[in-house]
Amino acid sequence: MTTTPQTLVENIDQLVSLPDVCIRVNELVDSANYSATRVAEVISQDVDISARLLRLVNSALFGLQSKVDTISRAVAIAGSDEVRSLVMATTAVRSFTGIPEELVNMATFWRHSIMTGVMSQLLATHTKTLHSERLFVMGMLHDVGRLVIYLTLPEKAREILLVTGGDDWVSAEAEEDALGFNHMDVGAELMRAWGLPEGLEMVARHHHRPSEARDHQRDVALVHIAWAVARGETAGFSVDEMLWAIDPVAWEVTGLSPQIVAPMVEEMLTKSAETINLMLAPMSRKRA
């Protein structure tokens, strides 16, 4: 059978076990009998997800004036689609297990992903993009297609890493040569399979190449800029080096520029570190 992004995502169900709460929230949000109260009840049954979700909603990312202390209030403030995406992002961190360390350091992977998410949201806020908090999940899940490839095609993944030396700037091309598709194609297919909003699918598919996006161009461009800065930080680049490879289309679509973004980098890194601690720190087992 020919290997395609679709077949990889179909196979991932056997390797990645999403918590029941994810499946039930997805079903509820998409059903005709949708109820925000019922969604909150389902989420509240998972102590860990509830605690992490409340910490996120109460963090600087949402900038709320008063503390949110119940999941029902979080759903009311953020909206059902946003909460569904946040639940998926939160559980993805703990669901992808068993990937060989030589293919990816999971802590490093998620630090980069969360950093990209935070920076995407901050850039969206700066450009007065509506509902900028949704960019956090878009940025956080942008690279999840890599994990699918690592899990389902570990030998091919090793070959690709040997070719690229771990350089993400050329990984998509190497994947296309070896597989006939790349991690962005796989990530987009996974977003679709998980029932997430179309914007997440577009970001996953085009974050390396924003000029190819035909829909959700602004979201894709914002995540592309954030991805480049986060990748540059991981590689130890200077701010100028982080920004040089950004697709000019991303500047044009967002109205941003290197001169605007460069002074923002330090603040974005500080806020990223805070959110990384929120997302990756062990949680107590008491009910949120």
C-alpha positions as CSV (number, residue, x, y, z in Angstrom):
1,M,0.0,0.0,0.0
2,T,1.2,3.5,-0.9
3,T,2.3,5.6,2.1
4,T,0.5,8.9,2.2
5,P,-0.2,11.5,4.9
6,Q,-3.7,10.1,5.1
7,T,-2.4,6.5,5.8
8,L,0.1,7.8,8.4
9,V,-2.7,9.6,10.3
10,E,-4.9,6.6,10.1
11,N,-2.1,4.5,11.6
12,I,-1.4,7.0,14.3
13,D,-4.6,6.0,16.1
14,Q,-2.9,2.7,17.0
15,L,0.1,4.5,18.5
16,V,-1.3,7.7,20.1
17,S,-4.1,7.4,22.6
18,L,-5.9,10.7,23.0
19,P,-7.7,10.9,26.3
20,D,-11.5,10.2,26.3
21,V,-12.1,13.9,27.1
22,C,-10.7,15.0,23.8
23,I,-12.9,12.6,21.8
24,R,-16.0,13.6,23.8
25,V,-15.4,17.3,23.6
26,N,-14.9,17.0,19.8
27,E,-18.2,15.1,19.5
28,L,-20.0,17.6,21.7
29,V,-18.8,20.7,20.0
30,D,-19.7,19.3,16.6
31,S,-23.1,18.0,17.7
32,A,-26.5,19.6,17.2
33,N,-27.1,19.3,20.9
34,Y,-24.0,21.3,21.8
35,S,-24.0,22.8,25.3
36,A,-21.2,24.9,26.8
37,T,-22.2,23.6,30.2
38,R,-21.9,20.0,29.0
39,V,-18.5,20.6,27.5
40,A,-17.3,22.1,30.8
41,E,-18.6,19.0,32.6
42,V,-16.7,16.7,30.3
43,I,-13.4,18.6,30.7
44,S,-13.8,18.8,34.4
45,Q,-13.7,15.0,34.7
46,D,-10.0,15.1,33.8
47,V,-8.2,16.7,36.7
48,D,-4.9,17.2,34.8
49,I,-6.5,18.8,31.7
50,S,-8.7,21.0,33.8
51,A,-5.8,22.3,35.9
52,R,-3.6,23.0,32.9
53,L,-6.5,24.7,31.0
54,L,-7.3,27.0,34.0
55,R,-3.6,27.9,34.3
56,L,-3.5,28.8,30.6
57,V,-6.7,30.9,30.7
58,N,-5.4,32.7,33.8
59,S,-2.0,33.4,32.3
60,A,-0.8,36.5,30.6
61,L,-1.7,34.9,27.3
62,F,-5.3,35.8,27.8
63,G,-4.8,39.0,29.8
64,L,-8.0,38.7,31.9
65,Q,-8.7,41.3,34.5
66,S,-10.2,38.8,37.0
67,K,-9.3,35.2,37.9
68,V,-11.2,32.3,36.2
69,D,-11.7,29.5,38.7
70,T,-14.1,27.2,36.9
71,I,-14.0,25.3,33.6
72,S,-17.5,26.5,32.7
73,R,-16.3,30.1,33.0
74,A,-13.3,29.3,30.9
75,V,-15.5,27.9,28.1
76,A,-17.8,31.0,28.3
77,I,-14.8,33.4,28.0
78,A,-12.7,31.5,25.4
79,G,-15.5,29.9,23.4
80,S,-16.1,26.3,22.6
81,D,-13.8,26.1,19.5
82,E,-11.0,27.7,21.3
83,V,-11.3,25.5,24.3
84,R,-11.5,22.4,22.1
85,S,-8.2,23.5,20.5
86,L,-6.6,24.2,23.9
87,V,-7.7,20.8,25.1
88,M,-6.1,19.2,22.1
89,A,-2.9,21.2,22.5
90,T,-2.7,20.3,26.2
91,T,-3.2,16.6,25.7
92,A,-0.9,16.4,22.7
93,V,2.0,17.1,25.0
94,R,1.4,13.9,27.0
95,S,0.0,11.7,24.2
96,F,2.9,11.4,21.9
97,T,5.1,8.9,23.7
98,G,7.5,6.2,22.7
99,I,9.5,8.2,20.1
100,P,13.2,7.2,20.2
101,E,15.4,9.8,21.8
102,E,17.8,9.7,18.8
103,L,15.0,11.0,16.6
104,V,13.7,13.8,18.8
105,N,14.1,15.2,22.3
106,M,10.5,15.6,23.3
107,A,11.2,18.4,25.9
108,T,13.1,20.4,23.3
109,F,10.3,19.8,20.7
110,W,7.6,21.0,23.0
111,R,9.6,24.0,24.2
112,H,10.0,25.1,20.6
113,S,6.4,24.5,19.8
114,I,5.1,26.4,22.9
115,M,7.5,29.2,22.1
116,T,6.2,29.4,18.6
117,G,2.6,29.5,20.0
118,V,3.3,32.3,22.4
119,M,5.2,34.4,19.9
120,S,2.4,33.8,17.3
121,Q,-0.2,35.2,19.8
122,L,2.0,38.2,20.8
123,L,2.5,39.1,17.2
124,A,-1.2,38.7,16.5
125,T,-2.0,41.0,19.4
126,H,0.5,43.6,18.2
127,T,-1.1,43.6,14.7
128,K,-4.6,43.8,16.3
129,T,-5.6,40.4,14.8
130,L,-9.1,39.4,16.1
131,H,-9.2,36.7,18.7
132,S,-5.4,36.6,18.9
133,E,-5.4,33.9,21.6
134,R,-6.3,31.3,19.0
135,L,-2.8,31.8,17.4
136,F,-1.3,30.2,20.5
137,V,-2.7,26.8,19.6
138,M,-1.9,27.3,15.9
139,G,1.7,28.0,16.7
140,M,1.9,25.2,19.3
141,L,0.6,22.5,17.0
142,H,2.4,23.7,13.8
143,D,5.0,21.0,13.8
144,V,3.1,18.0,15.1
145,G,3.3,16.3,11.7
146,R,7.0,15.6,12.6
147,L,5.9,13.4,15.5
148,V,3.6,11.4,13.3
149,I,6.5,10.6,11.0
150,Y,8.8,9.8,13.9
151,L,6.2,7.4,15.3
152,T,5.1,5.7,12.1
153,L,8.2,5.8,9.9
154,P,11.2,5.8,12.3
155,E,13.7,4.3,9.9
156,K,12.8,6.8,7.2
157,A,13.0,9.6,9.8
158,R,16.6,8.5,10.7
159,E,17.6,8.7,7.0
160,I,16.1,12.2,6.7
161,L,17.9,13.3,9.9
162,L,21.2,12.0,8.4
163,V,20.6,14.1,5.3
164,T,19.6,17.3,7.0
165,G,21.8,17.1,10.1
166,G,18.7,18.2,12.1
167,D,18.5,21.5,10.1
168,D,14.8,22.4,10.0
169,W,15.3,24.9,7.3
170,V,15.8,22.1,4.8
171,S,13.8,19.3,6.4
172,A,10.7,19.7,4.2
173,E,12.7,19.3,1.0
174,A,14.5,16.2,2.4
175,E,11.2,14.7,3.5
176,E,9.7,15.3,0.0
177,D,12.7,13.5,-1.6
178,A,12.4,10.5,0.8
179,L,8.7,10.2,1.2
180,G,7.0,12.2,-1.6
181,F,5.4,14.5,1.1
182,N,6.5,16.4,4.1
183,H,5.7,16.9,7.8
184,M,3.5,19.9,6.9
185,D,1.2,17.7,4.8
186,V,1.0,15.2,7.6
187,G,0.3,17.8,10.2
188,A,-2.5,19.3,8.1
189,E,-4.0,15.9,7.7
190,L,-3.9,15.3,11.5
191,M,-5.6,18.6,12.2
192,R,-8.4,17.6,9.9
193,A,-8.6,14.1,11.4
194,W,-8.8,15.7,14.9
195,G,-11.7,17.9,13.8
196,L,-9.9,21.1,14.5
197,P,-10.7,24.5,12.8
198,E,-9.5,24.9,9.2
199,G,-7.0,27.6,10.3
200,L,-4.9,25.1,12.2
201,E,-4.8,22.9,9.1
202,M,-3.7,25.8,7.0
203,V,-1.0,26.8,9.4
204,A,0.3,23.2,9.7
205,R,0.4,22.9,5.9
206,H,2.1,26.2,5.1
207,H,4.1,27.5,8.0
208,H,7.4,27.0,6.1
209,R,6.1,28.5,2.9
210,P,3.5,31.2,3.7
211,S,3.5,32.3,0.0
212,E,1.7,29.1,-0.9
213,A,-1.3,29.7,1.5
214,R,-4.5,30.7,-0.2
215,D,-6.7,30.8,2.9
216,H,-5.9,32.1,6.4
217,Q,-2.9,33.9,5.0
218,R,-2.5,36.2,8.0
219,D,-2.5,33.4,10.5
220,V,0.0,31.4,8.4
221,A,2.3,34.4,8.1
222,L,2.2,35.2,11.8
223,V,3.1,31.6,12.7
224,H,5.8,31.6,10.1
225,I,7.5,34.6,11.6
226,A,7.1,33.2,15.1
227,W,8.5,29.8,14.0
228,A,11.6,31.5,12.5
229,V,12.3,33.4,15.6
230,A,11.8,30.4,17.9
231,R,13.9,28.2,15.7
232,G,16.6,30.9,15.6
233,E,16.5,31.1,19.4
234,T,16.9,27.3,19.7
235,A,19.9,27.4,17.3
236,G,21.5,30.3,19.3
237,F,21.2,32.8,16.5
238,S,21.3,36.6,16.9
239,V,18.1,38.5,16.4
240,D,19.2,39.6,12.9
241,E,20.0,36.0,12.0
242,M,16.5,34.9,13.3
243,L,14.8,37.3,10.9
244,W,16.8,37.1,7.7
245,A,15.2,34.0,6.3
246,I,11.6,35.0,6.9
247,D,9.5,34.9,3.7
248,P,8.9,38.5,2.5
249,V,5.3,37.6,1.9
250,A,4.9,37.2,5.7
251,W,6.0,40.8,6.3
252,E,3.7,42.0,3.6
253,V,0.6,40.1,4.8
254,T,1.0,41.0,8.5
255,G,2.3,44.6,8.1
256,L,5.2,43.7,10.3
257,S,8.9,44.2,9.5
258,P,12.3,43.2,11.0
259,Q,12.4,46.7,12.5
260,I,9.1,46.2,14.3
261,V,9.8,42.6,15.5
262,A,13.4,42.9,16.5
263,P,12.7,45.0,19.6
264,M,9.9,42.6,20.6
265,V,12.1,39.5,20.7
266,E,13.3,39.8,24.3
267,E,9.8,40.2,25.7
268,M,8.5,37.3,23.5
269,L,11.2,35.1,24.9
270,T,10.4,36.0,28.5
271,K,6.7,35.3,28.1
272,S,7.5,32.1,26.2
273,A,9.5,30.8,29.2
274,E,6.6,31.5,31.6
275,T,4.2,29.6,29.4
276,I,6.6,26.7,28.9
277,N,6.7,26.3,32.6
278,L,2.9,26.4,32.8
279,M,2.5,23.8,30.0
280,L,5.3,21.4,30.9
281,A,5.5,21.5,34.7
282,P,4.1,18.5,36.5
283,M,0.7,19.1,38.0
284,S,-0.6,18.2,41.4
285,R,-3.3,15.6,41.4
286,K,-5.9,17.7,43.3
287,R,-9.0,18.8,41.5
288,A,-8.8,22.2,39.8
